[in-house]
Structures are given as C-alpha cells and as structure tokens.
Amino acid sequence: MSAKHLRQGSLLALFSILAIHLLGCGGSAGQAAGGKGQVQLSIAWPARKTNAITPKYIPGYAGSLFFELYPKGYESQVATLIVNRPSSSASTQDVQFDGLFNAGTYELIGAARAQSDAQGATVAAGATEITVKPGMNPVKLVLSSTVKSLKILGTPISVGVGQKVTLQSGAFDPDGASLLLPDGALTWSVVSGGSFGTLTAGGSLTGKAIGTMTVKVMEPVTKVSATATVSITSTTVSSELAKTGYSRPSGNLSGTGAGGGSGATGKIDWTYSMGSRGVGTPVLGNGNVLFAISQDGKVHALSTSSGSVVWEQSLPSFSGQLAFGSLAVSDDNVLYVGCDAGTYAFDANTGIVKWSDVDFGVVGNINLYHGVLYVPSVGFGMGVIDAHSGTTIKEFPGLQYTYDATIANGKLYYATEQVGAGRTAALYAIDLTSGATLWTDPITIPPGGGYEGGPPVVESDGTMLINLGDGNLSAISGTTGAIIKSVPSFSSAAINPPAIAPDGSIIFSQRPSTSFGTASYTSTLGTKKWFSGTLLRAPTIASDGTVYGTFMDNTDGLTYMYALGPTDGKLKWRLALDKGQPAAPPGWGLVPGYTAIDKDGHLYVVSIDQLVYAVK
C-alpha cells in the first residue's frame, strides 16, 4: 500500500487512539554533516489480549506496524520501516529508520497490521507531519481504528440442540471494504435468551434448548457492534457439502458426477456475462443460488431462476488472471474458493469475506469433509485447512503438483506429480482418522509428457476408477491399491474423468480403435453396455441416468452441450454454446469444467466466451 493510500485511510477513520512518540534527533547525539538527523520511534506495545484504551494504545490484536516517511511533497523518496510485535506480553521497543535525513518537513504514515511482517488487514492507521532538525523533538503520531462497522455472517442462523458452532462476523473500514481481523480481535456476548444456549467470547455457541437467542459481536476499542438472532432448533446444520445437486465440481465427495435432477430438453433459459472468461465448474448453493468464478478473480452469485446478480465479489488482494478456480459450498451457507492465490471463504448470502488462507497455491478441485477443507497444492502436497477459521492444520505428502482428491469410507485419494528431469507421479491413499499413508501406486508417465490420469472416482463399494497414465481406465481396490481390471481409455483422461450412473454404470471417454467416443460399462468395468460416437468432456449424470457433457465440434469450431440416453448412449439432443463474444472462432466457447445440474434438472456451465449458460 502506498503512503498516499495509507494517509487517505487514516483520515477517514474517526476513532483516535494515542499510540506512538517520535523523536527527530540531531546536534551532538545524531547530527551528521549538513544538519542531517535520525528518525526514531518509541513504541509501547500492549499485551496481546488487552483491549482497554490506554494513553499509549495500539490494538492488542495487531501483529506488526508499518511506517512510511518521506519529505513533504516528494512521495517517491519514501523510506519504510516494518516493526513486528516482539512478544504477546506488554513491552516497549525503540526502533529507527535506516540512514540520516536532511533537515526539513516530512510526512510520517503509520499503520497497525493484523499479521506480522506488515501483512493482513490494516486495523489502525494515522498520519502526521514532523520536522527533522537538530535537537530532540518529541512528536506524537495518532493511530485511529479502521473498524467502522461489523456484520454477523450467515444470517438467519440456526443451531441444533447440542450442536456447537463458531459464529462468524465481517468487519468493514469507512470505505466499506472488508477487513480480515485476526482471532480474538472481536468479542461475543449474549444479549438475551441465555437459557437456550451458551456463547464464549470467541464466538463458540452451543445450543441447549429450543428457543431464540440474541447475540452481539463488538470491537472493544471502538465499541462498534452488531447483533443477530439465533434460532436453537431440533435440526442440526453442519459444515458439509450443501445438498443442492452440484455443490462441488464432480458433484460429490466420491467424484461420481452425479446430479440431483433430470429432464433438461436442451433449451437456453438464460445467459449471464461475467466480463471475463470462466474458469472451473459452477456450483449450487442453498436458496437457488449459483456460484461461478471468472478469470479476472471475481466470484459471481446468480439467481438460478433468472440469472440476475445476487452479489459479486473480487478475491481479496488478487490481481492478474486466474489459471484455475475451484468452488465448493457448504450446507451452512459458506462458499469456499480455491485458486492460484490461495483459499478463501465467503458468506454465501452476502459475499462478505470470512477468511483467507494463502499457504497453498491451489491447482485442483477442493473438498469439504467434516468441517475440513482439502486443497491440492503446488509444492505442499494436499493442504488441510479448518473450514471455520481458515487456519492451516497440516499437509499430507505430495510431490511438486498435487491434483484433485476424492473421499470415500474415511479415505482420501489423490494423484501427485514431480515435473522436470526424471518426471514421476504417484497415487496416494490416506487414512483420514490417523493421517497415515495406507498405500501408494506408481503412475506411468508417457515419454515426453506429463500426468494425464485425471481425478480418481470411487464406486459405492470403495473401488476406485482412475487412468494411471498407461492409456487404460483401471479399477483399483481402495483398500490395497491393487489393480482389479483395466480397459482402454482416452489418452487425455485428465479432462475426461469417468462418471457413475445411478445403476452403477461407469461412463467414460474411450478410444477403442480409431474412433473417439463415450462408453458405458457395468460396475468395476465388468461388461461394456454401449458405445457412443459422441465424445464428452467431464460427463455429468442425471438422476434418470441421462449423460450430459460438452465438447468442441472440429467441423465448425463450436462447443456443444450434449445429452445421451442412459440405456443406449444415443444422442437425445445437442445445443451450441455460441452466444458469447466473439461469436464463433475455432475453439471459442470451450467449457473448462463439469456441467452442474440442480434438483430440478436444469444444467449450468461457464465458458471461455465469458458467459454462464443455464439450460432447461
């Protein structure tokens, strides 16, 4: 953040807190030739958990201070200083800017940041003019809290009797921008209805009896607060995938591509322009809301009935173009986003940012299971993040790139790859209870190529389906990793993973001889049922067994959505996805992910032609 931006933010804040003394020094103690002097700061840190306003107050939850100093009118000559909190206890600290400064008038800008190394939200800021001249010149710098308003997220809130949840809130600066405050920055309390539940100062609420509570969250320095009503009911709502059809790419934890409805006839219901090409797969949340992400780093929440915007939000601190994006939505109305820049949680009702975790650059579709996110990453294996707080828990082993995972029977399955000389890849099975690696299988890397196996898919009996890089789709024991059976597949399986129909049939792309198409086999790749000459990318299966997918027709360069019959694979209909801009150059309109299907049978895709398509 530039000095100008820091100064503007401080002037907008209204809650003044005396924080720091500054000394400009010269003369015999600090003067150099030409009347130059040093600039020194004496900082009084409060204890980490102190929230009372004192004459030398800095927010107790601040992890660092960031200063900028420059001659008045010459912002390009800025000097910076970062000061980290030395301990969690109250302490004093004397620091100084490097070098000597010419005598004159300077602008001093200060900001308290939530995290160390000047990272995280600016939780207090201030600016003042100082004069550097010979002699000791005490100067006061006043920091002002940037917390202007609070909002309790996830309303309306419903908690089951005996259920324990962590309440979440959003904090906003005077410009309305969201602030990601650290744990412990805000305090929670019960306003009324305390007989129906208990609430800790950290926001952990436990339902005790059916009734209604009113709760409050407050920033203890500014006394800014917000209240909300919590209903304690006999029904529990958990942080699991939403029961909405396609709540994550490939539909469910096992990656089967199963949707919740059927009956689409191939007619466009509506389109919505995202202003940039789409990435990944759209997902469905509660309340008939569809979520999609575009390459410019914007998340779009749309009404499934009309395509109108419910909310739109940019990923925090993101700039550039996304190469990949993965979405998942929980039953308690949280939208999780994984991308190159990290993992983010949004309140699904409002788009308010709940937390961000930048420990992992996400390169595969994320999973949500028992309140924990599993994020495939670059360089760190499979990242494990607490879905409530955004705190990194640990990493499971992996090579340089780790890809999509599936979860079944308490086990996590994923492929991981090392690129460069001696390129290798492996398939991992992890026990989620113990965290132990159960087994690994080597994956064949084609000469001069890379891993093309795609994500694993798990059948109801625990058998895994995956292309191990040898040109076959293999059925593998989820318990031992032993190959049960293999059949010819399609070489680019990474974009054509198998899907599983309601009757257990396995649908996948195949090249049995010289032609390409879509095949159906009985469970565990037992017997081929049918073969269609229509090749599908990332097939999705409706509740009646109809197979949906997309692919580009090389004859006209257009991408089409297809529907194949469940019993014979015959083409039921196809629909050109050609409404975006430009209209139809070769390859334009390619769909980068799965086709989502809701409980009413409506279909949704995002496209690189910048459109979201809804098909009924």
NORDAGI-V599949 format. One record per pair of residues at least 4 apart in sequence whose C-alpha atoms are under 8 Angstrom apart, sorted by the first residue. I is the first residue (numbers start at 1). GAP is how many residues later the second one is. Records with the same first field share a line. If there is no record, write none. Layout:
I = GAP  GAP
This chain:
1 = 4  5
2 = 4
3 = 4  65  72  75  106
4 = 4
5 = 4
6 = 4  103  104  105  119  120
7 = 4  102  118  119  120
8 = 4
9 = 4  116  137
10 = 114  115  116  117  133  134  136
11 = 115  116
12 = 162
13 = 112  131  132  133  134  135  160  161
14 = 130  131
15 = 129  130  131  207
16 = 126  127  128  129
17 = 36  38  39  40  41  125  126  127  128
18 = 36  37  38  39  40  122  123  124  125
19 = 24  25  36  37  38  39  121  122  123  124
20 = 21  22  23  24  36  120  121  122
21 = 20  21  22  117  118  119  120
22 = 17  18  19  20  115  116  117  118  119
23 = 16  17  18  19  113  114  115  116
24 = 13  14  15  16  107  108  109  110  111  112  113  114  115
25 = 4  5  6  12  13  14  15  107  108  109  110  111  112
26 = 4  5  6  9  10  11  12  107  108  109  110
27 = 4  5  8  107  108
30 = 6  7  8
31 = 4  5  6  7  103
32 = 4  5  68
34 = 68
35 = 67  68  98  99
36 = 64  65  66  67  96  97  98
37 = 63  64  65  66  95  96  97
38 = 58  59  61  62  63  94
39 = 57  58  61  62  93
40 = 54  55  56  57
41 = 53  54  55
42 = 50  51  52  53
43 = 49  50  51  52
44 = 12  13  14  46  47  48  49
45 = 11  12  13  15  40  44  45  46  47  48
46 = 4  11  12  13  14  43  44  45
47 = 13  41  42  43  44
48 = 12  13  14  40  41  42
49 = 11  12  39  135
50 = 10
51 = 8  9  169  170
52 = 168  169
53 = 4  168
58 = 4  54  66  85
59 = 53  64  65  162
60 = 125
61 = 53  121  122  123  124
62 = 23  50  51  52  53  61
63 = 21  22  49  50  51  52  53  54  55
64 = 18  19  20  21  48  49  50  51  52  53  54  55
65 = 17  18  19  20  45  46  47  48  53
66 = 14  15  16  17  44  45  46  47  52
67 = 13  14  15  41  42  43  44
68 = 10  11  12  13  39  40  41  42
69 = 9  10  11  37  38  39  40
70 = 4  5  6  7  8  9  36  37  38
71 = 4  6  7  33  34  35  36
72 = 33  34  35
74 = 4
79 = 18
80 = 17
81 = 15  16
82 = 35  36
83 = 12  34  35
84 = 32  33  34
85 = 31
86 = 5
87 = 4
101 = 31
102 = 30
103 = 28  29  30  31
104 = 27  28  29
105 = 24  25  26  27
106 = 23  24  25  26
107 = 20  21  22  23
108 = 19  20  21  22
109 = 16  17  18  19
110 = 15  16  17  31  33
111 = 11  12  13  14  15  32
112 = 6  10  11  12  13
113 = 5  6  7  8  9  10  11
114 = 4  5  6  7  8  9  66  67  68
115 = 4  5  6  67
116 = 4
120 = 60  61
121 = 58  59  60
122 = 24  57
123 = 22  23  24  56  58
124 = 19  20  21  22  23
125 = 17  18  19  20  21
126 = 15  16  17  18
127 = 14  15  16
128 = 13  14
130 = 9
131 = 6
132 = 5
133 = 4
145 = 76  77
146 = 26  27  28
147 = 24  25  26  27  32  72  75  77
148 = 23  24  25  26  76
149 = 22  23  24  25  75  76  77
150 = 19  20  21  22  67  68  74  75  76
151 = 18  19  20  74  75  76
152 = 15  16  17  18  65  74  75  76
153 = 14  15  16  17  194  199
154 = 14  178  179  180  193  194  195
155 = 73  74  194
156 = 73  74
157 = 72  73  74
158 = 72  73  74  75  78  79
159 = 4  5  6  47  48  71  72  73  74  76  77  78
160 = 47  72  73  74  75  76  77
161 = 45  46  47  48  49  71  72  73  74  75
162 = 44  45  46
163 = 43  44  73
164 = 40  41  42  43
165 = 39  40  41
166 = 37  38  39  222
167 = 36  37  38
168 = 35  186
169 = 48  185
170 = 8  9  10  182  183  184
171 = 7  8  9  10
172 = 4  5  6  7
173 = 4  5  6
178 = 174  175
180 = 173  174  175  176
181 = 4
183 = 19
184 = 18
185 = 34
186 = 16  31  32  33  34
187 = 14  15  16  30  31  32  33
188 = 11  12  13  14  15  27  28  29  30
189 = 10  11  12  14  26  27  28
190 = 4  9  23  24  25  26
191 = 22  23  24  25
192 = 21  22  23
193 = 4  18  19  20  21
194 = 4  19
195 = 13  14
196 = 11  12  13  14  15  16  17  36
197 = 8  9  10  11  12  16  35
198 = 7  8  9  10
199 = 4  5  6  7
200 = 4  5
207 = 25
208 = 24
209 = 23  24
210 = 21  22  23  24
211 = 20  21  22
212 = 17  18  19  20
213 = 16  17  18  19
214 = 13  14  15  16
215 = 12  13  14  15
216 = 9  10  11  12
217 = 8  9  10
218 = 5  6  7  8
219 = 4  5  6
220 = 4
237 = 94  95
238 = 92  93  94  133
239 = 91  92  93  129  130  131  132  148
240 = 90  91  92  128  129  130  131
241 = 6  7  11  87  88  89  90  127  128
242 = 5  42  43  44  87  88  89  90  91
243 = 4  43  88
244 = 16  40  41  42  354  355
245 = 6  13  14  15  16  39  351  352  353  354
246 = 4  5  6  12  13  14  37  38  350  351  352
247 = 4  5  36  37  38  81  82  83
248 = 4  33  34  35  36  79  80  81  118  119
249 = 6  8  31  32  33  34  77  78  79  116  344  345  347
250 = 5  6  7  8  290  344
251 = 4  5  6  7  8  345
252 = 4  5  6
253 = 114  115  116  153  154  155
254 = 152  153  154  203  204  205
255 = 151  200  201  202  203  244
256 = 201  202  203  242  243  244  245
257 = 242  243  281  282  283  284
258 = 241  242  243  244  282  283  284  285
259 = 281  282  283  284  337  338  339  340
260 = 282  283  337  338  339  340  341
261 = 281  282  283  336  337  338  339  340  341
262 = 280  281  282  284  335  337  338  339  340
263 = 337  338  339  353
264 = 337  338  339  351  352
265 = 308  350  351
266 = 307  308  309  349  350
267 = 308  348  349
268 = 345  346  347  348
269 = 344  345  346  347
270 = 36  37  343  344  345
271 = 36  340  341  342  343
272 = 35  36  339  340  341
273 = 307  337  338  339
274 = 4  20  26  336  337  338
275 = 19  335  336
276 = 18  19  20  332  333  334
277 = 17  18  19  330  331  332  333  334
278 = 14  15  16  17  314  328  329  330  331  332  333  334
279 = 14  15  16  43  44  45  46  313  314  327  328  329
280 = 13  44  45  46  47  312  313  314  326
281 = 11  45  46  311  312  313  314  315  324  325
282 = 8  9  10  11  45  312  313  314  322  323  324
283 = 7  8  9  44  45  46  313
284 = 4  5  6  7  45  312  314
285 = 4  5  6  44  45  46  48  63
286 = 45  47
288 = 15  16  17
289 = 12  13  14  15  21
290 = 11  12  13  14
291 = 8  9  10  11  36
292 = 7  8  9  35  314  320
293 = 4  5  6  7  32  34
294 = 4  5  6  28  316
295 = 26  27  28  29
296 = 23  24  25  26
297 = 17  18  21  22  23  24  25
298 = 14  15  16  17
299 = 13  14  15  16
300 = 9  10  11  12  13
301 = 8  9  10  11
302 = 5  6  7  8  9
303 = 4  5  6  7
304 = 310
307 = 307
310 = 40
311 = 39  40
312 = 39
313 = 38  39
314 = 4
315 = 29
318 = 23
322 = 17  18
323 = 16  17
324 = 15  16  38  39  40
325 = 12  13  14  15  37  38  40
326 = 11  12  13  38  39  40
327 = 8  9  10  11  38  39
328 = 7  8  9  38  39  40
329 = 4  5  6  7  19
330 = 4  5  38
333 = 14  15  16
334 = 11  12  13  14
335 = 10  11  12  13
336 = 7  8  9  10
337 = 6  7  8
338 = 4  5  6  24  27  28  37
339 = 4  22  23  24
340 = 21  22  23
341 = 17  19  20  21
342 = 14  15  16  17  18  19  20
343 = 13  14  15  17  18  19
344 = 9  10  11  12  13  46
345 = 8  9  10  11  45
346 = 4  5  6  7  8  9
347 = 4  5  6  7
348 = 4
355 = 34  35
356 = 34
357 = 33  34  35
359 = 33
360 = 15  17  18  20  23
361 = 16  17
362 = 13  14  15  16
363 = 13  14  15  38  39  40
364 = 11  12  13  38  39  40  41
365 = 10  11  38  39  40
366 = 7  8  9  10  38  39
367 = 6  7  8  38  39
368 = 4  5  6  19
369 = 4  5
371 = 15  16  17
372 = 12  13  14  15
373 = 10  11  12  13  14
374 = 8  9  10  11  31
375 = 7  8  9  10
376 = 5  6  7  25  26  27  28  29
377 = 4  5  6  24  25  26
378 = 22  23  24
379 = 19  20  21  22  23
380 = 15  16  17  18  19  20
381 = 14  15  16  17  18  19  20  21  35
382 = 13  14  15  16  20
383 = 9  10  11  12  13
384 = 8  9  10  11  12
385 = 5  6  7  8  9
386 = 4  5  6  7
387 = 4
396 = 39
398 = 4  18  19
399 = 17  18  19  26
400 = 16  17  18  19
401 = 15  16  17  18
402 = 12  13  14  15
403 = 11  12  13  52
404 = 10  11  50  51  52
405 = 7  8  9  10  50  51
406 = 6  7  8  49  50  51  52
407 = 4  5  6
408 = 4  50  54
409 = 53
410 = 21  22  23
411 = 18  19  20  21
412 = 16  17  18  19  20
413 = 14  15  16  17  43
414 = 13  14  15  41  42
415 = 10  11  12  13  40  41
416 = 9  10  11  12
417 = 6  7  8  9  34
418 = 5  6  7
419 = 4  5  31
423 = 22  27
424 = 19  20  21
425 = 17  18  19  20  26
426 = 14  15  16  17
427 = 13  14  15  16
428 = 9  10  11  12  13
429 = 8  9  10  11  49
430 = 5  6  7  8  9
431 = 4  5  6  7
432 = 4
438 = 41  42
439 = 41  42
440 = 41
441 = 40
442 = 26
443 = 8  25  26
444 = 7  24  25  26
445 = 4  5  6  24  25
446 = 4  5  23  24
451 = 18  43
452 = 15  16  17  39  40  41  42
453 = 13  14  15  16  39  40  41
454 = 12  13  39  40  41  42  43
455 = 11  39  42
456 = 8  9  10  41
457 = 7  8  9  40  41  42
458 = 4  5  6  7
459 = 4  5  6  41  45  64  65
462 = 15  16  17
463 = 12  13  14  15  61
464 = 10  11  12  13  14
465 = 8  9  10  11  33
466 = 7  8  9  10  31  32
467 = 4  5  6  7  22  26
468 = 4  5  6
469 = 22
471 = 17  18  19  20
472 = 14  15  16  17  18
473 = 13  14  15  16
474 = 9  10  11  12  13
475 = 8  9  10  11  49  50
476 = 5  6  7  8  9
477 = 4  5  6  7
484 = 40
485 = 39  40
486 = 39
487 = 38
488 = 22  23  24
489 = 4  19  20  21  22  23
490 = 6  19  20  21  26
492 = 4
493 = 4  16
495 = 42  43
496 = 12  13  40  41  42  43
497 = 11  12  40  41  42
498 = 8  9  10  11  40  41
499 = 7  8  9  39  40  41  42
500 = 4  5  6  7  41
501 = 4  5  6  40  41  42  44
502 = 39  41  42  43
503 = 42
504 = 18  19
505 = 15  16  17  18
506 = 13  14  15  16  17  18  19
507 = 11  12  13  14  32
508 = 10  11  12  31
509 = 7  8  9  10  26  27  28
510 = 6  7  8  9
511 = 4  5  6
512 = 4
515 = 18
516 = 17  18  19
517 = 14  15  16  17  18  19
518 = 13  14  15  16  17  18  51
519 = 9  10  11  12  13  50
520 = 8  9  10  11  49
521 = 4  5  6  7  8  9
522 = 4  5  6  7
529 = 39
530 = 37  38  39
531 = 37  38
532 = 37  38
534 = 37
535 = 16
536 = 12  13  14  15  26
537 = 12  13  14  56  57
538 = 11  12  55  56  57
539 = 8  9  10  11  55  56
540 = 7  8  9  54  55  56  57
541 = 4  5  6  7
542 = 4  5  6  55  59
544 = 22
545 = 20  21  22
546 = 17  18  19  20
547 = 15  16  17  18  19  22
548 = 13  14  15  16  47
549 = 12  13  14  45  46
550 = 9  10  11  12  41  45
551 = 8  9  10  39  40
552 = 5  6  7  8  35  38
553 = 4  5  6  7
554 = 4  32
556 = 30
557 = 27  28  29  30  31
558 = 18  19  20  26  27  28  29  30  31  32
559 = 17  18  19  28  29  30  31  32
560 = 14  15  16  17
561 = 13  14  15  16
562 = 9  10  11  12  13
563 = 8  9  10  11
564 = 5  6  7  8  9
565 = 4  5  6  7
577 = 12  36
578 = 5  6  11  31
579 = 4  30  32
580 = 9  29  30  31
581 = 28  29
582 = 6  27
583 = 5
584 = 4  5
588 = 20  21
589 = 18  19  20
590 = 17  18  19
591 = 14  15  16  17
592 = 14  15  16
593 = 12  13
594 = 11
595 = 8  9  10
596 = 7  8  9
597 = 4  5  6  7
598 = 4  5
601 = 15
602 = 12  13  14
603 = 10  11  12  13
604 = 8  9  10  11
605 = 7  8  9
606 = 4  5  6  7
607 = 4  5  6
